[in-house]
């Protein structure tokens, strides 16, 4: 049946000092023809309806279980995903509704098996902002900074070849100065660029020697969010780095 989902947002301010603010969210589902209420979801953030209308998933502002998946028809809870909802930036279902993909701004995109609520593959290239899946389910589309990225969807948990293999580890993040990036780059020349959050280039450097550890010093930069873009041959990766003293 055809339905309408209406989201109601209310904000409140306590009258007594210090005048704390809080809000409530209600997602009301109505029959399109009769306007009869078919159910209400309370205290959930944004939602995503699955492609076959089997599920509806909600972001929750919960540091432990940030995603709840419900049966769309019965409104019964199906799964909770163990993920920090405070950093969540995207939720998307695979075309067959067997998997769900999540992104956050701390460098993790994960494919989950809905039946088991277990992660089957992680992508760790940087802080992801947006999320979509192609209609055939073969590719996941996301963005880091101003860059649009396409990834092969690995629902079976196999590895993603190519560009995600050139960086082994990046630490510490957040940092108060030095960022260490462990590389596995076969090229003798590595280029890296540093951007601020509004995509303005502030530094570009080329290293001719074949190195396994790239150290970038952010000590003289202001506390902010930066994007480090590393070019190793045909492989280009962008990482979100937080500078905080």
trRosetta pair geometry for C-beta under 8 A, 3 or more apart (Angstrom, degrees):
i j d omega theta_ij theta_ji phi_ij phi_ji
1 31 6.4 -29 145 -132 134 90
1 32 7.4 -172 156 20 86 96
1 33 7.9 -92 -170 10 107 110
2 31 7.7 81 82 -166 62 58
2 32 4.0 -36 111 16 99 144
2 33 7.0 92 64 -28 104 88
3 29 5.5 -1 177 -171 134 93
3 30 6.4 148 -163 75 79 42
3 31 6.2 -56 -109 -106 73 33
3 32 5.8 -137 -102 -36 16 88
3 38 6.3 -67 -125 26 128 151
4 29 7.4 157 80 -154 48 47
4 30 4.7 -15 59 61 98 98
4 31 8.0 3 18 88 84 11
4 32 5.5 120 -28 -93 90 73
4 35 8.0 -10 34 -113 129 66
5 27 6.0 -3 -173 -177 100 97
5 28 7.3 155 -156 79 50 45
5 29 5.5 -17 -102 -100 73 73
5 30 8.0 179 -80 21 28 71
5 47 7.3 -103 166 69 150 143
5 49 7.7 -166 -18 -56 156 127
6 27 7.5 158 80 -157 41 49
6 28 4.8 -19 63 63 93 98
6 30 6.8 20 1 0 111 114
7 25 6.7 -18 -168 -165 96 94
7 26 7.3 157 -155 83 48 48
7 27 5.3 -18 -101 -103 75 73
7 28 7.8 180 -83 20 25 72
7 47 8.0 -171 -83 11 120 111
8 25 7.1 149 80 -158 57 44
8 26 4.4 -8 56 59 107 98
8 27 7.8 -165 20 -75 73 27
8 28 6.5 40 -11 -8 112 112
9 23 6.4 -4 -171 -179 85 123
9 24 7.6 165 -151 84 42 51
9 25 5.7 -8 -102 -105 70 75
10 23 6.2 164 87 -157 49 72
10 24 4.9 -2 57 53 100 92
11 21 6.5 -4 -175 -170 99 104
11 22 7.6 172 -152 94 59 31
11 23 4.5 -29 -100 -99 66 98
12 21 7.0 158 84 -153 50 56
12 22 5.6 -16 61 66 97 75
12 23 6.8 167 14 -90 73 42
12 24 7.6 37 -9 -7 112 94
13 19 5.4 5 179 -175 101 90
13 20 7.5 171 -151 86 55 35
13 21 5.2 -23 -99 -98 74 76
14 19 5.7 -171 69 -138 76 34
14 20 4.8 30 13 49 124 78
14 21 7.7 -129 4 -69 78 32
14 22 7.9 48 -35 8 94 99
15 19 7.4 -15 -155 -107 10 78
16 19 7.3 -165 88 -69 32 54
24 42 7.4 -23 -174 -164 102 90
24 43 6.8 -57 -147 -81 74 72
25 42 7.4 145 88 -162 61 44
25 43 6.2 115 55 -108 85 22
25 44 6.1 -112 100 62 122 47
25 45 6.5 104 40 -99 171 36
26 40 5.9 -16 -169 -168 101 109
26 41 7.2 152 -159 78 50 49
26 42 5.5 -12 -107 -106 78 69
27 40 6.9 152 78 -159 53 55
27 41 4.3 -6 55 56 106 101
27 42 8.0 -146 25 -66 70 30
27 44 6.1 -41 -2 62 122 117
27 47 6.0 64 -114 -24 162 142
27 58 7.6 -148 6 -103 151 124
28 37 6.6 -63 -168 -131 100 98
28 39 7.9 172 -152 94 46 45
28 40 5.2 -13 -104 -107 67 88
29 37 7.2 95 77 -164 59 60
29 38 4.4 -67 110 68 104 101
29 39 4.8 9 45 58 120 81
29 40 7.2 -154 17 -75 77 41
29 41 8.0 58 -20 -6 103 92
30 35 5.2 -7 179 -150 127 50
30 36 6.6 151 -156 73 73 33
30 37 6.0 -44 -100 -99 73 45
30 38 6.4 165 -109 5 17 92
31 34 4.5 12 94 48 129 91
31 35 6.4 -84 69 -25 77 11
31 36 4.6 20 21 47 121 85
31 38 5.9 115 -46 -46 76 113
32 35 7.9 5 -169 -68 12 54
37 40 7.0 -14 -173 -44 120 96
39 75 4.4 -167 -140 -81 152 145
41 44 5.0 -15 142 12 114 135
41 47 7.4 99 72 -80 153 137
41 56 7.8 -137 -41 113 153 132
41 58 6.3 -163 161 -69 147 151
41 70 7.4 -145 -96 -3 129 159
41 75 7.6 -156 -69 -149 90 104
43 60 7.5 41 132 -132 82 96
44 47 6.5 50 129 -69 129 96
44 58 3.7 -38 -165 -176 133 142
44 59 7.0 119 -180 66 81 47
44 60 5.9 -62 -126 -85 67 78
44 68 7.1 -100 -113 47 119 121
45 58 6.7 137 51 178 58 85
45 59 4.1 -47 68 88 113 98
45 60 6.4 174 6 -96 93 23
45 61 6.1 102 -43 -40 122 86
45 85 7.4 157 13 175 132 117
46 58 7.5 174 94 -148 33 62
46 59 5.4 25 53 27 72 118
46 91 7.9 177 99 27 99 117
47 56 5.8 3 -176 177 122 100
47 57 6.6 153 -158 82 67 47
47 58 4.9 -30 -101 -96 83 72
47 59 7.5 -141 -77 11 38 73
48 56 7.3 167 82 -158 43 57
48 57 4.9 -12 58 60 93 99
48 91 4.5 -155 2 100 143 107
48 92 6.4 -124 -166 -95 156 38
48 93 6.6 172 134 -18 118 93
49 53 6.5 -2 173 -109 109 62
49 55 7.7 163 -158 94 45 55
49 56 5.3 -22 -106 -108 65 84
49 72 7.0 65 -142 -106 89 137
50 53 6.5 -169 74 -67 81 12
50 54 5.3 -47 80 51 141 76
50 55 4.1 66 -18 54 135 84
50 56 6.9 -117 -4 -72 83 38
50 57 7.3 88 -53 -13 88 97
50 72 7.2 -132 31 -38 101 130
50 93 4.2 91 -126 -58 78 174
50 97 4.5 65 177 -113 134 112
51 93 5.6 -150 -12 96 87 121
51 94 7.7 -82 6 106 131 36
51 95 5.2 -44 56 -144 172 46
51 96 7.7 -10 62 -35 129 11
51 97 5.9 -145 45 -55 87 94
52 96 7.6 17 -26 -161 128 32
52 97 4.9 -88 24 -17 111 140
53 72 5.5 -116 172 78 66 162
54 71 7.2 -56 168 -140 66 65
54 72 6.1 152 144 13 16 112
54 97 5.0 102 42 162 128 163
55 69 5.3 -12 -167 -172 128 99
55 70 6.6 140 -158 73 71 44
55 71 6.7 -58 -105 -106 62 33
55 72 5.8 -178 -130 -33 7 95
55 78 6.5 -72 -119 22 110 152
55 93 6.9 152 66 -97 117 142
55 97 6.1 157 13 -160 110 117
55 114 7.1 -115 -57 -149 164 149
56 69 7.6 159 81 -154 37 55
56 70 5.3 -20 63 62 85 97
56 72 4.7 105 -21 -96 97 88
57 67 5.9 -2 -175 -171 109 102
57 68 7.0 165 -153 85 60 44
57 69 4.8 -22 -100 -101 86 75
57 70 7.6 174 -85 18 36 69
57 91 5.2 -145 108 162 131 143
57 93 7.2 161 -2 -58 130 100
57 100 6.2 123 -74 -138 160 146
58 67 7.1 157 78 -152 46 54
58 68 5.1 -10 56 59 97 93
58 70 7.4 29 -5 -4 105 109
59 66 6.3 -10 -154 165 71 86
59 67 6.3 -32 -103 -97 50 69
59 85 5.7 143 -176 -153 78 103
59 88 5.3 -168 -136 95 118 142
59 91 6.2 -157 -59 -23 94 132
60 65 6.8 12 64 107 133 73
60 66 5.6 -160 62 -152 76 40
60 67 7.0 -170 16 -76 88 19
60 68 5.9 56 -25 -9 124 105
60 85 4.7 -76 82 -116 58 168
61 66 7.6 24 -110 -130 14 85
61 85 5.3 -151 -113 113 19 119
61 86 6.0 63 -156 -85 71 70
62 65 5.2 -17 109 65 138 62
62 66 5.3 -164 66 -87 79 53
62 85 4.6 60 46 20 60 133
62 86 7.8 -144 65 -35 17 80
63 66 7.3 10 -125 -64 11 101
63 84 5.1 -9 -154 -132 58 85
63 85 6.8 -102 -72 36 23 77
63 86 5.7 -6 -89 -4 73 118
64 82 6.6 -41 172 -142 69 72
64 84 7.4 12 -64 -95 18 56
65 68 7.1 60 146 -67 106 82
65 80 4.2 -5 -161 173 130 120
65 81 6.6 133 -153 68 70 41
65 82 6.1 -43 -95 -99 69 47
65 83 7.5 58 -139 39 30 56
65 85 7.3 8 104 -31 34 115
66 81 6.8 -52 61 84 69 93
66 83 4.6 -82 41 93 112 79
66 84 5.5 43 -39 129 139 16
66 85 2.4 175 -133 -60 96 76
66 86 7.1 -113 -106 -4 127 49
66 87 8.0 -67 -106 45 167 65
66 88 5.1 168 151 -36 138 134
67 80 7.1 147 85 -160 59 50
67 81 4.0 4 61 40 110 118
67 83 5.9 22 2 49 103 119
67 85 6.8 168 -41 -92 54 98
67 88 7.1 146 -58 -116 94 157
67 91 6.3 147 -121 -106 124 129
67 100 7.4 174 157 127 151 144
67 102 6.3 -115 -44 -89 149 137
68 77 6.3 -56 -172 -134 109 101
68 79 7.5 173 -153 91 46 51
68 80 5.5 -19 -104 -104 71 74
68 81 7.8 -144 -69 14 29 78
69 77 7.6 98 77 -162 50 60
69 78 4.7 -58 106 64 94 108
69 79 4.5 12 46 53 115 88
69 80 7.7 -159 19 -74 77 29
69 81 7.4 71 -18 -27 105 100
69 100 6.9 -145 -85 -35 135 160
69 114 6.3 -130 142 -145 172 103
70 75 5.9 -5 173 -156 131 40
70 76 6.4 157 -157 78 81 31
70 77 5.7 -51 -101 -99 78 42
70 78 6.0 157 -123 0 19 91
71 74 4.4 14 98 45 128 96
71 75 6.7 -57 76 -3 78 12
71 76 4.8 14 30 52 116 84
71 78 5.6 117 -42 -55 75 111
72 75 7.7 13 -170 -73 20 51
77 80 7.3 4 179 -48 119 87
78 114 7.2 8 130 174 130 102
79 114 6.1 -166 9 -167 151 66
79 117 4.5 -177 -160 -80 123 111
80 117 6.9 33 68 -139 45 144
81 100 7.5 -114 -64 85 147 130
81 102 6.9 163 129 -32 157 149
81 112 5.9 -51 -119 -111 126 167
81 117 5.9 -156 -96 -156 62 92
82 117 7.5 90 -4 157 86 108
83 88 6.6 84 128 -81 116 111
83 102 5.8 32 176 116 174 164
83 104 7.3 -165 177 -47 112 131
83 110 7.3 -159 -96 45 133 141
84 87 4.9 34 104 25 115 103
84 88 6.9 -173 98 -40 60 82
84 104 6.8 62 70 -120 96 156
85 88 5.1 -34 -145 -2 45 126
87 104 4.2 52 124 -167 98 120
87 105 5.5 -128 -171 40 89 82
87 106 5.3 -9 180 -8 150 109
88 91 7.2 18 173 -49 123 93
88 102 6.3 -56 -137 -169 103 111
88 103 7.4 107 -160 80 60 49
88 104 5.3 -59 -99 -95 37 90
89 103 4.9 -55 68 102 96 96
89 104 5.6 137 4 -126 90 30
89 105 5.3 101 -44 -46 130 85
89 128 6.0 -178 68 100 135 77
89 129 5.7 -101 170 -143 147 30
89 130 7.4 -82 145 -66 111 26
89 131 7.2 134 109 -19 85 111
90 101 7.5 -13 117 113 104 89
90 102 6.6 158 87 -156 66 44
90 103 4.0 23 45 38 108 108
90 128 6.8 -77 19 125 125 113
90 129 7.8 81 -35 131 118 26
90 130 6.2 102 -77 -169 137 26
90 131 3.0 127 161 7 152 130
90 142 7.2 -159 37 -119 163 104
91 100 6.6 -9 -167 180 86 110
91 101 7.4 152 -156 81 38 55
91 102 5.7 -6 -100 -103 66 76
91 131 7.2 125 22 80 14 146
92 100 7.1 160 83 -160 38 65
92 101 4.9 -16 64 58 90 101
92 131 4.9 -150 -16 134 125 111
92 132 6.2 166 -110 -122 156 27
92 133 5.2 160 142 -12 132 104
92 140 7.8 148 76 -136 139 94
93 97 5.4 1 177 -108 129 64
93 99 7.3 140 -160 86 56 52
93 100 5.4 -35 -102 -104 61 76
93 101 7.8 -174 -85 16 13 78
93 133 7.5 -112 86 29 38 142
94 97 6.6 -152 71 -54 75 17
94 98 5.9 -39 67 51 131 71
94 99 4.1 52 -10 57 130 93
94 100 7.2 -112 -5 -72 80 32
94 101 7.3 101 -54 -22 77 99
94 133 6.3 -115 -111 161 48 168
94 137 5.2 54 -165 -133 89 117
94 153 7.2 128 -113 -179 108 149
94 155 6.6 46 -98 -93 157 130
95 133 7.1 -143 -39 118 77 124
95 135 6.5 78 -91 -177 131 44
95 136 7.0 -62 -18 -166 155 12
95 137 4.3 -105 11 -55 110 112
96 99 7.8 51 66 15 89 81
96 137 6.9 -1 -5 -76 88 159
97 114 7.2 -23 160 5 65 159
98 113 7.2 -27 155 -144 82 68
98 114 6.2 -153 -179 24 34 109
98 115 7.3 -21 -159 -18 77 103
98 155 7.4 62 93 -162 114 136
99 111 5.5 -2 -179 -174 130 96
99 112 6.3 151 -161 76 73 49
99 113 6.1 -44 -105 -100 79 42
99 114 6.4 -154 -102 -19 22 89
99 120 7.2 -73 -124 29 122 133
99 155 5.3 -128 -38 -127 158 106
100 111 7.8 153 80 -156 35 52
100 112 5.0 -19 63 60 83 106
100 114 5.7 88 -11 -74 102 96
101 109 6.7 10 -178 179 101 93
101 110 7.0 171 -150 87 58 43
101 111 5.4 -26 -98 -100 82 65
101 112 7.3 180 -85 16 30 78
101 131 6.4 -170 109 -172 111 130
101 133 6.5 135 18 -61 140 120
101 140 6.0 -175 -148 -123 167 131
101 153 7.9 -89 -72 -129 138 105
102 109 7.1 -176 91 -149 47 53
102 110 5.4 -6 56 56 91 90
102 112 6.9 34 -2 -13 104 118
102 131 7.9 -50 -150 -104 23 170
103 108 7.4 171 -147 95 47 53
103 109 4.7 -11 -102 -105 82 86
103 128 3.7 -90 -169 97 126 133
103 129 7.6 -45 129 28 139 10
103 130 7.8 22 65 88 157 12
103 131 4.9 -176 2 -66 129 126
103 142 5.9 152 -93 -129 153 137
104 107 7.6 -27 85 35 86 34
104 108 5.5 12 43 58 103 88
104 109 7.9 -171 20 -77 60 49
104 127 7.7 -67 118 -144 56 69
104 128 6.8 71 55 51 26 95
105 127 4.3 28 -168 -163 60 107
105 128 6.9 -126 -92 56 44 49
105 129 7.0 48 -99 -87 92 61
105 240 6.8 -74 180 100 74 167
106 127 6.3 20 -69 -105 14 89
106 240 7.8 -119 -124 82 27 123
107 124 5.6 42 153 -162 96 71
107 125 7.2 -157 -155 73 81 30
107 126 5.4 -62 -115 -155 82 16
107 127 5.5 -43 -61 -66 61 55
107 128 7.6 121 -116 -11 21 80
107 173 7.5 54 -19 113 148 146
107 239 7.0 15 -110 -147 120 83
107 240 6.4 -152 -68 47 89 99
108 122 6.2 -40 -153 -157 92 106
108 123 7.4 133 -160 74 43 56
108 124 5.9 -9 -101 -104 62 77
108 128 7.8 -97 70 10 30 115
109 122 7.2 138 76 -162 50 54
109 123 4.2 -13 62 59 103 107
109 124 7.8 -154 27 -67 70 37
109 125 7.8 -10 12 27 113 89
109 128 5.2 68 -65 -26 106 160
109 131 7.6 163 -130 -106 115 115
109 140 7.1 150 158 136 141 148
109 142 6.2 -120 -93 -35 149 167
109 151 7.6 150 93 24 148 162
110 119 4.8 -54 -172 -130 121 118
110 121 7.2 167 -151 87 55 47
110 122 5.2 -18 -101 -104 81 73
110 123 7.6 -156 -70 24 38 70
111 119 6.8 107 74 -158 50 69
111 120 5.1 -55 99 60 100 93
111 121 4.6 20 38 50 115 89
111 122 7.9 -138 21 -68 72 35
111 153 7.0 117 -92 -163 142 82
111 154 6.5 -170 16 74 152 69
111 155 6.1 -131 167 -105 147 53
112 117 6.6 -8 -177 -150 119 37
112 118 6.8 158 -151 83 75 27
112 119 5.5 -51 -96 -95 69 53
112 120 6.9 141 -125 4 18 85
113 116 4.6 23 96 39 120 99
113 117 7.2 -65 82 -10 72 14
113 118 5.4 1 42 58 107 79
113 119 7.9 177 8 -106 77 7
113 120 5.4 87 -36 -40 96 119
114 117 7.2 19 -161 -71 29 55
119 122 6.3 29 165 -58 134 90
120 154 7.4 -157 120 116 98 82
120 155 6.4 32 99 -171 147 41
120 156 7.1 -138 166 152 129 9
120 157 4.3 -102 177 -72 85 93
121 154 4.2 112 -84 90 174 112
121 155 7.5 -107 6 -93 125 15
121 157 5.1 -170 -61 -118 90 47
121 158 7.6 -20 -93 47 130 35
121 160 7.6 106 -179 -33 130 99
123 140 7.8 -162 -7 78 154 143
123 151 5.9 -31 -101 -134 156 164
123 160 6.8 31 -101 0 95 154
123 164 6.6 -99 -142 -111 79 147
124 164 7.4 104 50 -158 70 112
125 128 8.0 78 65 -64 90 95
125 144 6.7 -108 113 -47 105 153
125 149 7.2 177 84 -154 154 168
125 163 7.9 29 -107 119 128 106
125 164 6.1 -90 -71 -110 100 91
125 237 5.5 -137 -154 -150 99 99
125 238 6.9 51 152 58 103 59
125 239 7.0 -129 163 -85 54 70
126 144 4.4 60 89 -134 132 143
126 145 8.0 -36 137 -11 146 93
126 227 7.4 51 -165 -138 143 90
126 237 7.1 157 -34 172 114 85
126 238 5.2 -43 -25 104 166 68
126 239 4.3 -154 -99 -119 101 39
126 240 4.8 114 -177 -5 92 80
127 144 6.2 118 68 -134 59 90
127 225 7.9 -57 37 -164 164 123
127 239 7.7 83 -3 -174 77 46
127 240 3.0 -15 5 16 116 155
128 131 6.8 58 152 -68 124 94
128 142 4.7 -24 -151 172 115 137
128 143 7.0 114 -157 64 65 45
128 144 6.2 -57 -98 -77 50 81
129 142 7.2 140 49 178 57 85
129 143 4.9 -45 54 81 104 97
129 144 6.9 153 -1 -98 95 32
129 145 7.8 157 -15 -26 133 19
130 141 7.8 -27 110 122 98 83
130 142 5.9 169 80 -149 61 57
130 143 4.7 33 34 20 102 109
131 140 7.3 -27 -154 -174 82 97
131 141 7.4 134 -159 83 34 61
131 142 5.3 -1 -97 -100 61 93
132 140 7.6 155 84 -162 43 54
132 141 4.6 -16 66 63 91 107
132 142 7.6 174 25 -72 62 52
133 137 6.1 14 161 -118 118 52
133 139 7.3 163 -154 90 58 49
133 140 5.5 -29 -102 -107 76 64
133 141 7.1 -175 -85 17 24 81
133 153 6.8 50 -140 -80 107 139
134 137 6.6 -117 77 -27 77 14
134 138 5.9 -32 66 48 129 74
134 139 4.6 49 -3 53 126 89
134 140 7.9 -111 -1 -70 80 24
134 141 6.9 98 -48 -22 79 109
137 153 6.0 -92 162 56 68 160
137 155 7.8 3 163 -37 116 134
138 152 6.8 -43 166 -142 74 70
138 153 5.9 -170 180 24 21 107
139 150 5.1 -11 -173 -168 129 97
139 151 6.5 143 -159 71 71 42
139 152 6.3 -52 -103 -104 68 37
139 153 6.1 -146 -93 -22 12 92
140 150 7.5 147 75 -158 47 48
140 151 4.6 -19 59 63 97 100
140 152 7.9 15 16 101 84 10
140 153 5.2 115 -31 -82 93 86
141 148 6.9 -5 -170 -176 97 95
141 149 7.2 157 -154 83 49 52
141 150 5.7 -17 -100 -102 73 68
141 151 7.9 -173 -75 22 29 74
142 148 7.9 167 92 -155 30 54
142 149 5.4 -21 69 63 75 101
142 151 7.2 2 17 2 105 114
143 146 7.6 -43 -174 -168 114 11
143 147 6.3 160 -155 84 72 49
143 148 5.3 -35 -98 -101 90 54
143 149 6.5 160 -99 12 31 84
144 147 5.3 -12 64 62 78 103
144 149 6.3 32 4 -18 97 130
144 227 6.9 143 150 -137 94 125
144 238 4.5 162 107 91 131 119
144 239 7.8 -27 -179 -88 144 16
144 240 6.6 -135 -159 -43 101 98
145 195 6.2 78 -148 87 151 141
145 197 7.5 -145 -119 -148 87 45
145 199 5.8 130 174 -89 103 87
145 227 4.3 14 -65 -89 140 167
145 238 5.9 -103 20 163 121 145
145 240 7.4 173 -46 -84 91 90
146 195 7.9 -102 12 161 107 163
146 199 4.1 47 -28 -105 132 139
147 229 7.8 131 -37 -107 146 120
147 238 5.4 144 32 0 146 155
151 160 6.5 -33 -163 -130 100 148
152 160 6.1 163 55 -127 99 94
154 157 6.3 123 146 -72 102 7
154 158 5.4 -132 -154 58 113 67
154 159 7.4 -45 -132 177 158 2
154 160 5.9 -113 -37 -64 138 85
159 165 7.9 55 166 -74 124 109
160 164 5.0 52 88 28 115 138
161 165 7.1 -25 -160 -18 41 128
162 165 6.6 149 86 14 17 104
162 235 6.5 176 167 -99 79 106
163 166 6.3 -40 -162 3 47 111
163 234 7.8 -107 -81 111 99 75
163 235 4.0 164 -118 -141 82 95
163 236 6.8 -31 -142 42 137 41
163 237 6.1 165 165 -64 106 92
164 167 7.6 -70 -169 44 43 87
164 237 7.6 114 -103 -98 46 123
165 184 6.4 -65 146 77 78 125
166 183 6.2 -9 161 -157 78 80
166 184 5.7 -148 -148 68 40 71
166 185 5.0 48 -161 -83 108 78
166 230 7.6 -163 110 115 126 124
166 232 4.9 173 -167 57 153 150
166 235 4.9 138 -21 119 146 155
166 237 6.7 -161 64 -16 113 130
167 170 6.3 0 175 -44 126 103
167 181 6.3 -52 -137 -174 108 98
167 182 7.0 109 -166 79 61 61
167 183 6.1 -37 -104 -107 57 59
167 184 7.5 -156 -67 23 12 80
167 230 7.0 108 -67 65 121 152
167 237 5.9 -101 -11 65 131 169
167 239 7.7 -177 -167 -56 173 130
168 182 4.1 -54 61 104 108 113
168 183 7.0 -149 7 -79 90 8
168 184 5.8 87 -43 -21 102 106
169 180 7.6 2 109 112 96 96
169 181 7.6 -177 93 -149 53 39
169 182 4.4 34 47 30 85 122
170 173 6.1 29 123 -24 97 135
170 179 6.8 2 -172 178 91 101
170 180 7.1 170 -151 90 44 56
170 181 4.9 1 -109 -109 86 76
170 182 7.4 -138 -67 23 46 71
170 239 5.8 -138 -158 -150 177 162
170 241 8.0 -108 159 -89 128 100
171 179 7.7 165 92 -157 22 62
171 180 5.5 -19 69 62 71 100
172 175 4.9 138 80 -90 85 82
172 179 7.5 -112 52 -116 49 60
172 180 7.6 51 -10 25 51 95
173 179 6.9 50 -73 -129 90 104
173 239 7.9 -91 -108 162 156 119
173 241 5.7 -101 -125 -129 108 70
173 242 6.4 104 -172 32 74 82
174 241 7.7 113 -126 180 50 62
174 242 3.9 -56 -104 89 93 107
174 243 7.0 165 -163 -92 91 10
174 244 4.6 0 171 27 142 112
175 178 6.6 -121 -174 73 134 37
175 179 5.2 -136 -9 -78 168 79
175 218 6.3 102 96 48 119 127
175 241 6.6 -23 21 -174 112 107
175 242 7.3 141 20 81 63 59
175 243 6.2 -34 74 -110 78 59
175 244 7.6 123 66 36 30 66
176 219 7.6 41 138 -109 63 70
176 243 7.3 101 -119 -164 30 67
176 244 6.4 -61 -86 88 74 48
176 245 4.9 86 -138 -119 106 44
177 217 6.3 -20 173 -151 79 72
177 218 6.1 -180 -157 63 25 70
177 219 4.1 20 -132 -79 91 89
178 215 5.7 -18 -162 -167 107 102
178 216 7.2 141 -155 74 55 42
178 217 5.6 -27 -96 -103 68 65
178 218 7.5 177 -80 23 18 75
178 219 7.4 2 -46 -45 61 98
179 215 7.1 154 76 -155 50 51
179 216 4.7 -15 57 61 103 95
179 217 7.9 -161 19 -76 73 21
179 218 6.3 49 -16 -8 106 114
179 228 7.2 -162 104 -37 157 159
179 241 5.8 -34 -99 -134 151 144
180 213 6.3 -24 -162 -165 94 101
180 214 7.6 141 -161 78 44 51
180 215 5.7 -16 -102 -102 65 78
181 213 7.2 143 75 -160 49 50
181 214 4.3 -21 66 65 104 100
181 215 7.6 -174 23 -76 75 31
181 216 7.0 30 -4 -2 115 105
181 228 7.7 -140 -62 120 147 149
181 230 7.1 -170 157 -73 158 151
181 239 7.8 -176 -107 18 125 159
182 212 6.6 0 -156 157 72 78
182 213 5.8 -23 -104 -102 61 72
182 214 8.0 -163 -73 24 15 73
183 190 7.1 -31 -145 -103 168 154
183 211 6.7 69 49 100 130 74
183 212 5.7 -155 63 -153 78 37
183 213 7.0 -168 16 -76 86 21
183 214 5.7 60 -26 -11 124 105
183 230 7.8 -149 -103 177 118 149
183 232 7.1 164 -161 -82 122 147
184 212 7.3 26 -85 -136 50 85
185 190 5.8 86 97 -86 165 114
185 210 7.6 -154 89 -148 89 76
185 232 3.8 -114 -133 -145 123 139
185 233 7.3 171 -166 0 95 100
185 235 7.5 -146 -120 62 93 129
186 232 7.8 107 38 165 58 112
186 233 7.1 2 66 -24 88 144
187 190 6.7 137 90 -67 106 68
187 210 7.6 -169 110 -108 36 89
187 232 5.3 173 33 -171 121 73
187 233 4.4 178 -48 -47 135 97
188 208 6.6 7 141 175 94 58
188 209 7.0 -66 -174 -162 82 17
188 210 4.6 -61 -121 -61 65 93
189 206 6.3 -5 -170 -174 100 102
189 207 7.0 162 -152 84 50 52
189 208 5.6 -18 -103 -123 82 49
190 206 7.3 161 84 -156 43 55
190 207 4.8 -8 60 57 93 102
190 211 7.1 -84 14 42 140 98
190 214 6.8 -112 119 -86 153 134
190 230 6.7 -15 -174 -165 104 93
190 231 7.0 154 -163 77 54 60
190 232 5.6 -12 -115 -93 87 81
191 204 7.1 1 -175 -174 101 89
191 205 7.1 170 -150 90 59 44
191 206 4.8 -23 -99 -101 82 77
191 207 7.7 -176 -80 20 34 68
191 230 7.5 154 86 -156 51 45
191 231 4.3 -6 63 55 98 113
192 204 7.6 -177 95 -147 44 50
192 205 5.8 -8 59 61 82 89
192 207 7.7 18 4 -3 99 106
192 214 6.9 128 -37 177 148 147
192 216 6.9 -107 118 -83 153 131
192 228 6.0 -4 -173 -175 113 94
192 229 6.6 156 -156 81 59 51
192 230 4.9 -15 -103 -101 91 68
192 231 7.2 -169 -78 18 41 73
193 201 5.8 -47 -175 -134 116 105
193 203 6.9 168 -154 91 50 56
193 204 4.7 -9 -107 -104 85 81
193 205 7.9 169 -83 21 43 61
193 228 7.3 159 80 -156 46 47
193 229 4.4 -9 56 56 97 106
193 231 7.8 44 -5 -12 97 107
194 201 7.4 107 76 -157 50 60
194 202 5.4 -56 99 64 97 91
194 203 4.3 18 39 52 112 98
194 204 7.7 -148 21 -68 68 44
194 216 7.3 155 -74 -173 123 139
194 226 5.8 -13 -167 -177 95 124
194 227 7.4 148 -158 78 46 49
194 228 5.7 -16 -102 -102 70 71
194 229 7.8 -161 -72 20 25 76
195 199 5.6 -11 -178 -140 136 35
195 200 6.3 143 -156 67 80 36
195 201 5.6 -46 -96 -93 81 49
195 202 6.7 139 -119 8 28 85
195 226 6.7 148 76 -165 47 69
195 227 4.4 -16 62 61 102 100
195 228 7.9 -168 23 -73 73 27
195 229 6.8 44 -7 -13 111 110
196 199 7.7 -62 74 8 61 15
196 200 5.2 -5 43 55 102 93
196 202 5.9 70 -27 -27 93 127
196 224 6.3 -10 -142 130 97 143
196 225 7.6 96 -167 83 60 63
196 226 6.2 -50 -106 -109 45 70
196 227 7.8 36 124 18 2 84
197 224 6.6 -126 -16 167 109 105
197 225 4.5 59 -73 79 115 105
197 226 7.4 -90 -51 -86 67 29
197 227 7.3 118 -99 -19 43 100
199 227 7.8 -6 -100 36 55 141
201 204 6.4 6 180 -47 123 104
202 221 7.9 99 120 -117 152 120
207 211 6.3 -40 141 9 141 127
207 214 7.1 -163 11 -116 160 103
211 214 6.2 115 101 -70 127 69
214 230 7.5 147 61 -118 168 130
216 228 6.5 171 36 -119 172 143
217 220 7.4 45 131 8 100 89
218 221 4.6 -55 -170 33 79 122
218 226 6.8 -156 -120 16 137 157
218 241 7.2 -172 -49 130 158 136
218 243 4.9 -126 142 -103 138 126
221 224 7.1 -94 149 35 104 104
221 226 7.0 21 144 -60 158 141
221 243 5.6 -64 95 -152 110 176
222 243 7.2 114 103 97 37 133
223 243 5.3 -150 -127 108 44 86
223 244 5.2 64 -143 -109 110 50
223 245 6.0 -88 -73 -1 118 85
224 243 5.8 11 46 51 54 107
225 240 6.4 -15 -171 -168 103 97
225 241 7.4 149 -161 79 54 47
225 242 5.7 -27 -105 -103 70 68
225 243 7.7 -167 -84 19 21 77
226 240 7.6 148 82 -158 43 49
226 241 4.8 -23 69 67 93 98
226 242 7.8 172 24 -88 73 20
226 243 6.1 46 -4 -17 114 110
227 238 5.5 4 -179 -175 109 104
227 239 6.9 160 -155 78 59 40
227 240 5.8 -29 -100 -99 75 57
227 241 7.2 165 -94 18 22 81
228 238 7.1 161 81 -153 43 54
228 239 5.0 -14 58 58 94 94
228 241 5.7 42 -10 -12 109 126
229 236 6.7 2 -176 -174 94 96
229 237 7.3 174 -150 90 51 43
229 238 4.7 -16 -100 -100 77 84
230 236 7.1 169 85 -151 50 49
230 237 5.1 -7 56 59 97 90
230 238 7.7 180 18 -81 67 36
230 239 7.4 22 -4 0 108 104
231 235 7.5 153 -156 87 43 55
231 236 5.2 -7 -105 -105 72 85
232 235 4.7 -15 69 68 90 104
232 236 7.8 177 28 -78 61 41
232 237 8.0 5 13 7 102 99
